Amino acid sequence: MKDSGKLSDAEKWALVKERFASVDEDDLVDGDRFFNEELNSESNFNTLLNGARKMGPKISQLTRFELYTAVWETPRNALAKLWGVPANAITEACKSNEVPLPRSGYWTLVALDKPREVPVLHGDHGVQIEICSPGPSSKETSSRTVVLEVDSQQRSEQSSPRDFQEGEMTIAEQEIPLTQSIDQALPPIRKAFKSYNSPKAARDYRYQYVLPGGSSILRIAVMPEMVERALLIVDSIVRECKRRKWQVQLPASDNAKMNAVVVDDVTIEFTVTEQRRQEKVKSESTWRDWEYIYHSTGVLRWQFGARYSKREIKDAKRGTLEQKLPDIVQGFIDEVERVHRMEREQRAREHHRELVQRVESMVREAVAYNKRCEDTLSQRISEYQTAKRLREFAAYMSSKPEQSEEYSDWLGWIEAKVLSIDSMTSTEADSWIVPVDVLFYVSELVENGEDEELKRLDIAEIVKHFLHWSHFTKPY
């Protein structure tokens, strides 16, 4: 076979088609357009071709790392057509095995050749994922189904899915009913409707959206024309949250300007706002020459987020908020996953920092030992110089005629002092210590220790970093 780098686009596509003989030709039509755009990438072609070699009409096995590589190099829709499985089956396989998936807009960045972030695959890369794809043996099986199986030992090593995720991860495929009228809404929604539509309802001083009549009313920020529509959307989402046994706070207990839903101990704040149209008019009531008034546009925004994050889903040509109710619920789940991922990463960083600090304590020990060697040497030099001066002084005084017994005793005392401070006569163990190589000393301690995690650290980089910054701080 020719080297893949020397094949034309047509030859590459024909080769992949040949590998996928079990896939219906009708399913491969859209693939031509994809390959015309994407086969310039050698990595994409190799990934798909390798997948084609693996996939057969009945059964296939992939490792977590192979699945991770495939979904980050090739869009799932294209993989689904090439592998002959539904796209949501690939999504389920990734989520069930904790394989990160590209977020919305990733492939746009790829097409524009802009920087994008690819997360690291944590955990065991070699976990086998078995995909069974039976052929169409009956009229009822016109599309293939996917069953994922993992060895029982491998399954026990993976973290179990959270309760709120079980059977609920393909939210986009589910239909969430929309509340049709306020009369059918939940009591808190009906109460909010009366408050926002009251003739005495206040307006925001700047943007002029209607305000609730009390602190116990759920919060939205829309013009009066959009109150009913916004509340019906909120009611639909609240009902879905209650169905999933998520706790809903209307308004949020910690933020009276937002509402909240608590999912798996993660509080997600949300509200509905309206995109307003700004008009500049001549002022008649203030000293300013101009002022702004705002008008309703009918474009609603569902804003939500957890822990300093803020996301938004809004009306667009591709669909209104009423049509995007599954996206809103999926957004809640994504926020929970993001928070849990951040918590895991934070714990990993803290654990890594603890390991680094243990190595740094060894570095401090070596640095302190070397400093003691330097201090001891300086002390011995000082003692030697003092003893030398005393000897010269004693020799000079001894050359004079002896005058008295007291004079002799005085000279004897000087000689005894010389002997007491002379470094050459010292018998202390610290007198002859020599410095150590810090990197060698620390590496030996780590290598001879029992902590395997320390052995996986970059000891040389930690020592270099510590010694560099120790010059700018208090010496050890």
Secondary structure, DSSP 8 states (H G I E B T S, - for coil): ---GGG--HHHHHHHHHHHTTTS-GGGGHHHHHHHHHHTT-HHHHHHHHHHHHH--SSEEEEEHHHHHHHHHHS-HHHHHHHHTS-HHHHHHHHHHTT-----TTHHHHHHTT---------S-TT-EEEEE-----STT-SS---EEE--HHHHHHS----GGGTT-S-GGGS-------GGGS-HHHHHHHHHHTSTT--B-TTT--B--SSTTS---B--GGGHHHHHHHHHHHHHHHHHTT-EEESS-SS-TTSEEEEETTEEEEEEEEEEEEEEEEE-SSSSSSEEEEEEEEEEEEEEEESSS--EEEE-BTTB-GGGGHHHHHHHHHHHHHHHHHHHHHHHHHHHHHHHHHHHHHHHHHHHHHHHHHHHHHHHHHHHHHHHHHHHHHHHHHHTS----HHHHHHHHHHHHHHHHH-GGG---GGGG-----HHHHHHHHHHHSS-HHHHTS-HHHHHHHHHHHHTTS---
